[in-house]
């Protein structure tokens, strides 16, 4: 979970605090493709444990990046999606992803 406002020295530090965690950027990528259930997210992120995924989703929800919606069905059905703030964070990460793709290609050559 992010620190309180005013506790950062620069905007990059605040952004990095939000996405700190091995799986958070992957969660943002998966939710950028649409609404997902917990099991779908787990399948999209091979290697993540249920405990870590649940923890990261909870932190992202507390930071206002992810919306959790529990639907009144039997069995219980929970869906996760990006909030407008989460969409804007994904948009901000897009140039970094492009840089990574270019770097991967140049490293292979």
N, C-alpha and C positions, 0 to 999 in steps of 0.2 A: 504494500500500500504506500502511496506517495506521502511525502512529508506535508506539513501544513504550508499554505501559501506564504511567501516571504522568507522561507528557509533556504532558498536556492540563490546561488550567485549568478546564474545565467539560465537562459531558457533551455539550452541543451541539457543541462543537469536535471532540470525538471522532467523533460521528455524521457531521458534515460532512466530516471527513477520509475516512471510509469511502465516502461517496457523491460525493466530489469527482470531477468528470469529466462532460463533456457528455452521455454516453450511459448512465451507471451507473443512474440512476433509471429510465430506459426499459428497461434490462435487467432490473431488479428487477420492474417492472410485467409484462413479458413472461413472466418465470419464475413470477410469482405466479399466472399462468393455467395453469401446468402445466409438465411436463418438455418441454424443447425441444432440438433439434439446432442446431448452429451456423448452418446455412443458414436454418432457420426464424427464428432470432433476427435474422439479417441482413435477411430480408424484412420482419419486423415493425418494424424500425428503419430506414426509408428514409434514406439519406444517410450512414450509418455505413460506414466502410471496414473491410475484413477485418482490417487491422493494428490499428486502434483497438479493434474488437470483441474480438479475441483478447487484446489487452493488458488491457482492462477486465475481461474474464472471468478472466484469470490473477490480477489484483489482488484481485478479489472472492473468488476461491478461496483465495488466501493469507490473506485477512482472515477466512475462515471463514463467508462469506455464501453462497457458491455451491459446489455439489458438482459435480465433473466425473467422469463415469463412462465409461470406455472399454470398450466391449463387444467381446468377441472374435469379430467377424464379418468376412467378406470382402465388400466392402471395409470398412475400419475404421469403426466407428460410435461416435460420442461423444455423450453426452447430458448436458445441464446442468439442474440443479434447485436450488431454494433449500434451504439447511440450516435447522434450527430457528431459528438466529440470524438467517438471512435472512428467514424468515417473520415473525419479531418485528420486524425492521427495516421490512418492508413494512407491517405493522400500524401502526407508529409514523408512517409516511409518509401513511397514509390520511387523517387529519385535514387535513394540508397539501394533499392532492389535492382534498378537498372545498372548502377555502378557495379554491384556484385555480379550480375550476369556478364558484364563486359570484362570484369577482372577474371572470372572463371574461364572465359573463352581465351583471354590472352595468356593465362597461366598454362593452358593445355597446349598451346602452340609451341 
